[in-house]
Amino acid sequence: MGKLPGVLALPRMLRHFAATGEGLPADGAVEVDAPDPALRAALSSARSGAWEPAAELMAGTRAARDWDRRGRYSTGLAELALHHTGWLGDWRRQRPGDPDLALVAAELEIDRAWEIRTAARARHVSREQFQAFHAVLRDAAPVLRTAADLNPGDPVPWRILIAHAMGLGASRQAFDEYLARGREADPHHVGLHSHAVHYLAQKWYGSHAEMFEFAESAAAAAPEGSPLRGLPLHAVTEYALEHDAGMGKGPVAWSRIEGIVEAGLELSAAYAAGDGRAAGFRNHLALALIRSGREADALEVFRLIGTDARTFPWAYLGDPREIFLLMRQGVRAAVARRTPYFGDPVPEPTVGGSPGAAGMPGAARAAGAAGAAGAAEEPARPAVPLSVMAVALVGAPLRDVREAILITGTTMRLAPARGGGTFVETAPSADPPGRRKGLRGTLLGEGALPRLVGTFSRGEKWPVLVAVKEGADYTLHLYRDGRLVAAHAWWADPAEMPTQEEAAERATTLAAAYGKTDPRPLTAVLRGTGEPRQHVDEAFAALGLPSLPAGFGHRPEPLAEAPGAQVVERRSFFRAIKESLSSGNDTTSGGELPPLS
């Protein structure tokens, strides 16, 4: 008997998730704002105390009038000088009045100010910090002006001055002057214009209408194929921060947002995969596609980005590298769930050391070969209510789990378990009526506990065992460090029992995770043909784990009545961002530092 489409969603994800990673670099290879080889070498020399390679590198960009590269290099060198100052001091003593030194020094003053203020939410920044922040920015004015005077025809000092104006709340007249002078030097400089978009954002000193008009006008005036053509995508990001209900529900017409995204895709197609010139707007494009619900397109953009993650837009949502990887993982999961189980000839993932460890019966795997030869997706069936329940047992104390689950952006209920572990379930009933999903919840799928476990267990050493009931079927999923390492299903149809070899492999993986040296009792349980719910209990017992809540499988949210249960509310990405941008009593603007390249 065929399974309902809803029941197929999880097997589809398990089957296709590995294939969605084709063409994507490993997580460990992703680097935020990675320096190119020339800058990397100069940074290495500077760390060793040698300033000459940095000076030569910057002089080369000035001679070539390569302003985009010059902006990236000055940013990278200033970031290093913030905590490794000796080489910069030597450069200053040996070459006073050097225009390249002046530019790096100007960048450094902005970095110093923001190190004092920190990127914390305005309400967590003290009055003394705000006073020192503004004092450093005021004192930096002559340094910034010197950089502009010594670098005529260079737009980078004017980009730095716009950042300075934003931090101090300078007049609109000052902004207009800086933008005009920068455009005189280079009418299509990406860094200059991206800073102007930030200044014109509603959360700073402009409005949505002015910001979009500026970005679209600058893009239209840029040469065909210029990275500046992607500037409206920066405006889409800024707009999304203010309207987290989803694009299309705010004051800007959805057709306008959609047109910008389509133009971004066309621009991206003009660049090769991994082209650093396109990385800036491609990172914004990926986020825009995710918010538009176009995960398949977003996955292709992630492939084109490769290892070149950028600080923005991801820093708006948290640690940029962590968020980049989280979003990429969520997109892969979404694409895998929507891929027909039999209709797309993608490689079957190896889970728990066995091609069949995803829990699909042998008959289904055999049918998969025929499906790869041209079988179509199962015909759509009328919508049928389907009971889906899930509870996870985390091998960590409640206080640790409480902190870990915040990354999911989903409301969850926790309850202490015997032996020091913690039971976890999603708790949609605990949300106020009409509560909007955060971006993480929208992407990862609220209520899809296995996917959420894959997110919050990343980087952790403890195992997580998830029990899921879908319809009449029960499944177990073992996660370690964000990865699904074993899975097993007891189908309502006993004819779909795994082979002895398959069950033994899964039992060995599960037993090893919980320190059991003899997997044979669990192997017998995995091959059980009785009542599936009973077999789940037997599996937990064979692993020496506490029993699942009595209500699991019979009523939703069985932890609601568990002793010591507590609800942890979702933490919306965008609500957190708005709080961090909110003004404090002693600051003109509580916003974060915009990108300086």
N, C-alpha and C positions, 0 to 999 in steps of 0.2 A: 504494500500500500504506500503511495507517494506521501511525502511529507508536505505540510503546508508551507507556503513561501516564507512565512515568519520563522518557522523552525529551521529552514534552510539557511537563514542569515548567518548563524554562527559557523556551521560547517563551511559555508562559502568563504568566510573570512579566514578560517583556519587553512583552507585549501589554497587560497590565492594570496595571502598576506606576503609570503616569501617572494612571490613573483613580482609584487608591486615594488620591491626593492631593487629590481633590475635597473642598472644605470645610475643608482644612487651611491655616493661614497659612504663608507662606514661612518658611524657617529664620531669615532675618534679622529677622523680625518678632517672634520669640519672645524674651521677656524674663523673667528669673528674679526673682520677688518684685517685680514692677513696681509702683511707687508709683501711687496714684490721682492724678487731676489736682491735687487740693488739696495732697497731700503733695509732689508733684513741684514745685509752685510754691514751697512753703515751703523745700524743699531748695535750689532754685535761689537763693532770696533769701539763705539762710544761707551758701551758697558765696560770695556777694558781700559777706558781712559783716553782713547785716541779720538780727537775731534775732527781731524783732517778729512777722513772719508765723508763725514756728514757735510762738511763745508763744500767739498768737491761735488757731492751729489746735488745740493741745493743750487750751487752755481751753475751746474749743467741745466737744470730746469729753467733758470732765469735766462740763460743764453738761448735756449731753444724756445723760449716763451711757451713752455708746456705748463700752463697754469693749473690744469686739473691735477696733474702729477705733483706739481709744486705744493698745492694745497694738501694733498694726502701726505706728502713727505714732511711738511712742516708740522702737521698734526701728530704724526707718529714720533717725530723727534721731540716735540714738546711733552708728549705723554711720558717718554723715557726720562726727560730732564726733570720731571716733577719729583722723582725719587732718586735719580742718579745725576747729581748736579755738577760733579767735578769737571767733566769734559766740557760742559757749556761755559763754565768759568774760565777754563783755559782758552777756549775759543775767543771769549770776550777780551781777555788780556792780550792775546796775540793779534787780534784783528778788530780793534774798536772801530765802529762805523761801518762794519760789513753789513750790507743790506740783507743778506741771507740770515745772518745772526739776528738782526733786528726782527725779522719775520718770525723766527722760532721763538724769540723772547716775547713777542706779542701774544702768540698762541699760549705760551707758558703762563702769562698773567691771567688769562681767562681760566685756565685749568686750576691755578692756585686758588682763585676765588671760589670755584665750585667745589674744590676739595674741602674748603672751610664750611660752606653751606651744606654740602653733601646732597645726595639725590633723595634724601628722606622726604616724607610728606611734610608739608609746611607746618602742620601742627606739632611735628616732632622736632622742629628746628628751633633752637632757643633764640631769644632776643639778642643775646651776645653773638651768636653765630651770624644772624642776619646783619647785625651792625658791622661785624668784621668782613662779611661778604661784600657789602656795599663799599666799605672803606677800601678794600683791595681793588675793586673795580674802579673807584674814583682815582686812586693813586696810579692805576695802570694807564690812564688816558694819555699821558705824555709818551709812554712806551709805544702805544698803538699808533699815535700820530707820527712818531719817528719812523716806524715801520712803513707807514704810507708815504712819508716824504722821501725815504731812501729807496723806495720801490715804485717809481713812476711807471705807469702803464701796466701795473700788476693788479689784478682784481682781488687777490687773496687778502691783503690788508683791509679792504673794505668789507669783505665777508666777515672778518674778525671784528671789525667795528660794529657791524649789525648785531652780532652776538653780544657785544659789550652794551649796546643800546638796549637790547632786550632785558639784560640783567639789571640795568639801572633804571629802566622805565624812562629812557630818554624821549625827547619830543618826536613827534611825527616828522617835523622838519629835519631833524638829524637823520632819521631813517631814510627819508627821501634823498638827502644829500649823499649818504653812503651808497645807496643803491645806484644813483645816477653816476657817481664817480666809478663804481665798480663796473657798470655797464659800458662806460666809456673805454675802460681798459679791455674788456672782453664782453661783448653783448650776449654771449651764450655760455657763460661760465656756470656750471651746474651747482657748485658749492654756494656761490653768491645767491643764485635764485632759490635754492632750497631753503636757505636761511630767510630769504624774504617771504617765502610761503609760511614759515613758522611765525614770523613777526605779524603777518596779516591774518593768522588764524584767529578765530573768535575767542579762544582761551587766552590769547595775548592781547593784541591791540587792534585787531581788525574785525572782519565778519566773514561768514561763509561765502557770501556773494562776492566780496572783494577778493578773497583768497582764490576762489575758483576762476574768477575773471583774470586775475594776474597770471595764474599758472597756465591757463589755456592760451592766453595771449603770448606768453613767453615761448610756449611750446610751438605754437603756430609760426612764430618768427624764426625758429631755429632751423638750421639746414636739414634737409632730408636725412634721416638716419641718425641724427645727433642724439646723444643720451638725454639732452635737455627736453626732447620730445616726450620723455616719460615724467616730466615734472607734475602734470596733473594727478598722477598716482600718489604723489606726496600729499596733495590736497585731499585726496580720497581718504588717506590714512588719518589726517588731522580731523576730518569731518566724522569719521567713524568713531573717534574717541568721544565725541559729543553726542552721538546717536547710536547707542549700543543696542537698540531694539532691532537693528538690522537695516542695512541700507535700503532705501526706498520708502522708509517711514518717517524721514525727517523733512526739513524744508526744501532740500535740494531734490529735484526731480530724479526719479530712478533712471529714466532714459538717459539723463546726463551722466550719471555714474556708470551705467552700462556702456555708453559710448567711450568713456575714458578707459575702461577696462579692455574693451575690444581694440582700441588704438594701442594700448600697452602690449597686447598679444602680438599685434602686427609689428610693432617696433622690436619686440624681443626676437621675432623670427628673422630679423635682419642681422642678428649677431650670432656668432658661433657659441656652442655650449662652453661654459666656463670663461667667457670673455669678461675680463674685469671691468671693462667700460660699461657693461650692461648690468653688472651685479647690483648697483644701487637701486635702479628702478625695478629690477626683477624681484628683489626682496619685497618691495611695496606691492608689486603685482601679485605675488603669491598670497599675501594677506588679503588683498582685495578679492581675489578669486575664492578664497576660503569663506569670506563673509558673504559672498554672493551664492554660496552653495555649490560652487563649481569645483569640486574636489579633484576630478579627473584632470582638468586643465591645470589646477594648482600643482598636482603631482608632476606633470610635465615641466612646469616652471622650476620646481625644486630640482629636477634632473639637470636643467640648464644652468641653474645656480651652482650646482656641484658642491664644492667645499667652501665657496666664497660667501658665507653669511655676513651680514652687515649689522652694525649696532642698531640701526633703525630700519624698519619700524619695531623690531622685536623688543627693544629696551623699554618701550612704552608699556609692555605687558609683564616685565620682570627681567630676570637675567637673560640677555639676548641669545646666548648660545643654547641655554636650556629651553627657552621658548621656541627657538627655531627648530630644535630637534623634536620637541613635543608636537608642534604643529605638523611637521613632516610625518611623524608617526601617526597622528590622527588622520591625516589625509590618506595615508596608505590603508589604514583600517577601513575608512569610509569607502574607498574604491574597491577593496577586497569584498566588503559586504554586498556591494551592488553588482559584482561580477557573477554571471550565471555559473552555477556549479559545473554543468556539463558543456555549456555553450562556448567556452573560451579555452583554447588549448594552451593553458599556462602551466608551468611546472608545479607539481604538487610539493608542498613544503615537507621537510623532514622534521617531525616534532617528536621529541623524546627518543631519538635514535631510530625511528621506524617510519617508513612512508605512510603507514596506516595509523600512526599514533594520534592523528587528529580526531580519532573516535569514529570515523566512518566505517561501516561494515565492509567485509570483503566483497560482497555483491555490488555495493555501490562503487568500489574502486574498479572492479572489472567493467562496470558500465561506463566508468570515466574514460576508458580507452576508446570505447565506441563513440562517446560524446566528443572526444577530440577529433574524431573522423567526420564530424559534421552534425551531431545531434544538437537540436535547438534547445533554448531555455524552456523549462517546464511551463506549460500554458498557465496564464493567470487564473486564479480561482476567486470566487467571491470572498470578500473579507469575512473572516470568522474570528470571533473573540478568542484569544489565546492567552492562557495563564502562563506568565513568565515570572519566576521567582529565583532569587540568587542570594546566597550568604557566603561570605568568605571567612576563613580562619587564618589570621595573620600571626605568624610566630614572633610577635613582639608585644611589649606591654602597651597598654592603652595610650599612655602619654606620648609614646613615640609614634604610634599610628595616627593619633589625632593631628600631629604636626605634619606627617607625611601626606595625608589625604587632602590637605588644603590646595595642593597643586591641581587637583581634578576640577575645581570649580563646581562641585556637585554637593548637594546636601546629603549627608550620610549619618547613619546611626551606628554607634559603637557600643559594645558591651564586653565586659571582662570575661575571659574564658578560663577554665581550669588549667593550671599549669603555667600561667603567666602570659598566655596569648590573648588575642582580641578578636571577637566576632565583628564583622562589618556588613552592612547592607545599605543600599540607597534608601533615602527617606523622603520621597516626593510629597508625602502627606504633611510633612513638617514645614513646607514652604507656604507662605501666605498666598491666598488665591490671586491669580493673575500675575504672580511673580515671573519676571522675564528670565529666561536662561542667559547665563553668561556665555561668552564666546567659547570657553573650554567645554562647558556642558553641551553647547550646540554641536561642536565638532566631534567630541568623543562619544556622544550619545548618552544622555542621562538615563540611568537605569540599566545600562549595559555594564554590569559589574566586572566581568572579565577584562574588558577594555580599560576600565578605570584602574583596576589592579595593576595592569601592565604599565600604567602611567605612574602610580604612586609608589610602586615597588622598585622603580629604576634607581640603581645605585645603592640599594639596600642588600644586606646579606641574608635576611630572614626569608623563609619560604612563605608562600601564600597559597592556600588550597581553596578553590572556589567550587561550591556545589550549585548547580543550576538545574531548575526544572522548567522545561518548555513543553507545554501540553502534557502528555503522559510520559515523556522521556526525561531522564536524568543524566547529567554529565558532571565530570570532575575535571578541573583545570589546575595544574600546578605551575606557579610562576616563581621565578628567581631573577632578581635584578632586571625586572621589566620584561623578561622573556618568558614565553610559554614553553616549558620544557617537557611537559607530558599532559595528555588529555585522554579521557575515556568516556564512552557513552553506554548507558544501558537503555536500549530502545524498548519501546512497548512491545515490539514484535521480537520474540526470543530467537527467531531464526537468524537475526542479524548479530549473533554473538561473535566476538573476535576469535581468531585462531589461538591455539595454545601458545604459539611463539609470540604473537602480538601481545597477548595478555601478560606473558612473562616479562617482555621488554618494558612494558609500561609499569608493571608492578616493581621491577628492579629500580627504575628511576624514582618512583614515588617512595619506596622504602628507603633508598639511600638519602633522600632529602630529610628524612626524620630519624635517621640513625638505626634503622632496622636491618639486621644482617640477613635475615631469612625472608625473601619475598614470596615464598610459596603460599602461605595462607592468603595473602592479598591476591595472588594470581587466581586462586580458586574463586574468590569473591568477584573479580573482574569478569570471570566467565559464567557468573551466575545467571540463571534464566528465570528466577522467581520475580517477586515484586520489586521493581527498581528502587523504590524509596528505602526498602529494607536493606538492599545491597549497599546503598550509600552509607547507612549507619554502620554496616559491617566493615566497609572500607576504612572509615574513620577509626573504628575499634582496632582493626588490624594494624593500623599505623600508630596506635597508642595515643590517639587524639581525643579530646573531649567530644561528647555527643553534640550534634547539631540541635538548635532550639526545637522544641517539640512541635511547634507550629509550622516548621519549614515543610513546604510542599502542600500545605492545606490552607494557609491563609497568608495574605500579603504582609510584609514587614513583621515577621515573627519576633524580631528583637525588641519590638515596641514594649513588650511586657517582661523583658529579661531583667533580672536584678542588676542594678548599676548602669543601665543603659543611658546613653546621653546622645544628643543630636549635635552635630557640628554643621553649622550653616555654610552654604557655598560662599566663596569669596569671589565676587565678580571681578574679572580683569578690569573692566572699564570703570566700575565704581571705584576700585582702588586707584586707578590712574587719576580720576577726577579729584579724589581726595589729595593725592600727591601734588596736583596742580593748583589746589585751592590756595587762596592768599592767606598768609599769616598776618598777624597784627603789625609786623614790622617790615613787611616786604611789599613792593609794588606788584610783583608777580611771583606766584609760587610755582611756576612751570619748571620743567626739567631743561637741562642744557641741550640745545639742538645739535645735530651733527655738525662737525667743524670741517668737513671735507667737501 
